[in-house]
Amino acid sequence: MAKLQKSIDKRNALIKATITLVNNNGFHATPMSKIAKMANVSPATIYLYFENKQDLVNKAYIEVKAAFTAYAFATYTEDMPVKEGFEIIWKRIADFKLNKCEEALFLAQCDNTPMIDESSRKEGIKHLQPLLDLWQRGKAEGIIKPISDYLLYAYTINPLSFLMINQERGACAIDNAHIEDAYQAAWDSIQLT
């Protein structure tokens, strides 16, 4: 059992080191040797858990995306009214992005790079299914504008990454009033009036 835990700890250290180094240096300036050094393992150890750097980055992306969406949907149930459900999900996403910045920044970088392969992106999108289903229900009920899910995401969720990045840079501090204003702007942008 101790050997299994040690193996899990090494793999987790590699994922964490990858996230930190990608956030600080970008994908291409994060060699496997630096990842191994930060994780305090030999470079050869990486290949016990991952095929190559691409595999490591893809698996880190999927794990962080799964944790992100588990957090986002933790208090949401499918029987909630559309507006209430959206508010709960949106505010949980905001909380994650603004308080788990390292993971959120990593996801933002992954969303804007060709480094993540298509099958990993599709796996990541599957984790968002409750939100996509909510939007579909909102469209069917005439509550949400009948526009593509990409546009809905662009107008409601992507602005949170912008706020998170600017808060991290020290350009702005996001308080509860800002969150309420940002939520209302997000809802106003997609609701059918």
C-alpha positions in Angstrom: 0.0 0.0 0.0 2.9 2.4 0.8 4.5 1.7 -2.5 1.2 2.5 -4.3 0.9 5.8 -2.4 4.5 6.7 -3.3 3.7 6.0 -7.0 0.5 8.2 -6.8 2.5 10.9 -5.0 5.2 10.9 -7.8 2.6 11.1 -10.5 0.8 14.0 -8.7 4.1 15.8 -8.2 4.8 15.5 -12.0 1.3 16.9 -12.8 1.8 19.8 -10.3 5.3 20.6 -11.6 3.9 20.6 -15.2 1.2 23.1 -14.3 3.5 25.4 -12.4 6.2 25.4 -15.1 3.8 25.8 -18.0 2.2 28.7 -16.2 5.6 30.4 -15.6 7.4 29.5 -18.8 4.9 28.4 -21.4 4.6 24.9 -23.0 7.6 25.1 -25.2 10.0 26.4 -22.5 9.1 23.6 -20.1 11.4 20.6 -20.9 10.9 17.2 -19.2 14.2 17.7 -17.3 12.8 20.8 -15.5 9.5 19.0 -14.8 11.4 16.0 -13.3 13.7 18.4 -11.2 10.7 20.3 -9.8 8.8 17.1 -9.0 12.0 15.7 -7.4 12.1 12.6 -9.5 14.6 11.3 -12.1 13.8 12.2 -15.7 13.4 8.5 -16.5 10.6 8.3 -13.9 8.3 10.5 -16.0 8.2 7.7 -18.6 6.8 5.2 -16.1 3.7 7.4 -15.9 3.5 9.2 -19.3 4.5 8.3 -22.8 6.0 11.7 -23.6 5.6 15.5 -22.9 2.4 15.6 -25.0 0.9 12.8 -23.0 1.9 14.5 -19.7 0.4 17.8 -20.7 -2.8 16.2 -22.1 -3.3 14.2 -18.9 -2.6 17.3 -16.7 -5.2 19.2 -18.8 -7.8 16.5 -18.4 -7.2 16.1 -14.6 -7.4 19.9 -14.0 -10.5 20.2 -16.3 -12.2 17.3 -14.3 -11.4 19.0 -11.0 -12.6 22.3 -12.3 -15.9 21.0 -13.6 -16.5 18.8 -10.4 -16.1 22.0 -8.5 -18.3 24.0 -10.9 -21.2 21.5 -10.7 -21.0 20.4 -7.1 -24.1 22.3 -6.0 -26.0 22.2 -9.2 -28.9 19.8 -9.9 -30.6 19.3 -13.3 -34.0 20.1 -11.9 -33.2 23.7 -11.0 -34.8 26.5 -13.1 -32.4 27.6 -15.9 -31.6 31.0 -14.5 -30.9 29.6 -11.0 -28.8 26.8 -12.3 -26.8 29.1 -14.5 -26.1 31.5 -11.6 -24.9 28.6 -9.4 -22.7 27.2 -12.1 -21.3 30.6 -13.1 -20.5 31.7 -9.6 -18.8 28.4 -8.8 -16.7 28.8 -12.0 -15.9 32.3 -10.9 -14.9 31.1 -7.5 -12.6 28.5 -9.0 -11.0 30.8 -11.5 -10.4 33.6 -8.9 -9.3 31.4 -6.0 -7.5 28.4 -7.7 -5.5 30.6 -10.0 -2.7 28.2 -10.8 -5.1 25.6 -12.1 -7.3 28.2 -13.8 -4.4 29.8 -15.5 -3.2 26.4 -16.8 -6.7 25.7 -18.3 -6.7 29.2 -19.9 -3.3 28.4 -21.5 -4.5 25.0 -22.6 -7.6 26.6 -24.3 -5.3 28.8 -26.4 -2.7 26.4 -27.6 -2.4 23.6 -30.2 -0.3 21.6 -27.6 -3.5 19.9 -26.4 -4.5 17.2 -28.8 -8.1 16.9 -30.2 -9.1 13.8 -28.2 -8.0 15.5 -25.0 -10.0 18.6 -25.9 -13.1 16.5 -26.6 -12.6 14.7 -23.2 -12.4 18.1 -21.6 -15.6 19.3 -23.2 -17.4 16.2 -22.0 -16.8 17.5 -18.5 -18.8 20.6 -19.3 -21.9 18.6 -20.4 -24.2 19.7 -17.5 -23.6 23.4 -18.6 -24.2 22.5 -22.2 -27.4 20.6 -21.3 -28.6 23.6 -19.2 -28.1 25.9 -22.1 -29.9 23.5 -24.4 -32.9 23.4 -22.0 -32.7 27.2 -21.7 -32.9 27.6 -25.5 -35.8 25.1 -25.7 -37.7 27.0 -23.0 -37.2 30.3 -24.7 -35.0 31.7 -21.8 -31.6 31.7 -23.5 -30.8 33.1 -26.9 -30.7 30.4 -29.6 -27.0 30.9 -30.4 -24.1 28.5 -30.5 -22.7 27.1 -27.3 -19.3 28.6 -28.3 -20.9 32.1 -28.3 -22.6 31.4 -25.0 -19.3 30.3 -23.5 -17.4 33.3 -25.0 -19.8 35.8 -23.5 -20.3 34.2 -20.1 -17.3 32.1 -19.1 -14.3 33.5 -21.0 -14.6 36.9 -19.4 -13.8 35.2 -16.1 -10.3 34.2 -17.4 -9.7 37.8 -18.3 -10.6 38.9 -14.8 -8.5 36.2 -13.2 -5.4 37.1 -15.3 -5.8 40.8 -14.5 -6.3 40.1 -10.8 -3.1 37.9 -10.8 -1.2 40.8 -12.4 -2.4 43.2 -9.7 -4.3 45.3 -12.2 -7.6 44.9 -10.3 -9.0 43.3 -7.2 -12.2 41.4 -7.7 -14.6 41.6 -4.8 -18.2 40.4 -4.3 -19.7 43.5 -5.9 -17.6 42.9 -9.0 -18.7 39.2 -9.1 -22.3 40.2 -8.9 -21.9 42.8 -11.7 -20.0 40.3 -13.8 -22.6 37.6 -13.3 -25.4 40.1 -14.2 -23.5 41.1 -17.4 -23.0 37.4 -18.3 -26.7 36.6 -17.8 -27.9 39.7 -19.6 -25.7 38.8 -22.6 -27.4 35.4 -23.1 -31.0 35.7 -21.8 -33.7 36.0 -24.4 -35.7 39.2 -23.6 
